[in-house]
Every structure is written in C-alpha cells, then in structure tokens.
C-alpha cells in the first residue's frame, strides 16, 4: 500500500514537472522569436493550452498527444501574432511536446525503478 501511495504522489509530481517543462520550452521559444512583452504571461497561456492538448491526447490515444499538443500550440501561437510561419509553429510545437514527454517519461521510469515498481 505504501508503494502505491508513493507512486501516485510521484506521478503527480511528474505531471507538474511535465507542465513546467512545457512552460520552459514555450518561454524559450517566445524569447528566441523576439517576443519581449509579457513573456511569462504569454508562455503560461501557450503552455496551458499545449499541456491541455497533450493531456487530452494522452487520454484518447497516446499518439494523440503528438497531434493535439502541437495543434494546441499552433492555435494559441496564432493568437499571439508571433513572427513564425505556420509550418515552423507546428514543428516547434511537435518538438516541445516530444522533448517534454521524453524527459518526463524518462524521469518517471527512473522513479518507478527506484521504488521497485518497475
């Protein structure tokens, strides 16, 4: 029972870490493309919608995260009038989703191995 509790708490921590990674990558993306006004607020909005796309995609089908996440990133980015082409926005969204999920999954697998659940 104790290991289940640790695993659930660890899982919640990794969900927060996933959002943090998405936010960090979105902020770096905005800064790289010359956005200087309200970068943190814009990164938060961009990360929130991208994270929502990832979450819904993971619930439906795991591969859906790689479709809905970049799509949510693209749609939100269009609202910010960033000087990025449509194709570049989609590829950047795909890269942010892939990097965030890969880092989080690697960390979570290490955590599960550490507690003996994997």
Protein Blocks (a to p, Z undefined) as FASTA:
>chain_A
ZZmmmmmmmmmmmmmmmmmmmmmmmmmmmmmnopaghklmmmmmmmmmmmmmmmmmmmmp
mklmmmmmmmmmmmmmmmnopacdfklmmmmmmmmmmmmmmmmmmmmmmmmmmnopZZ
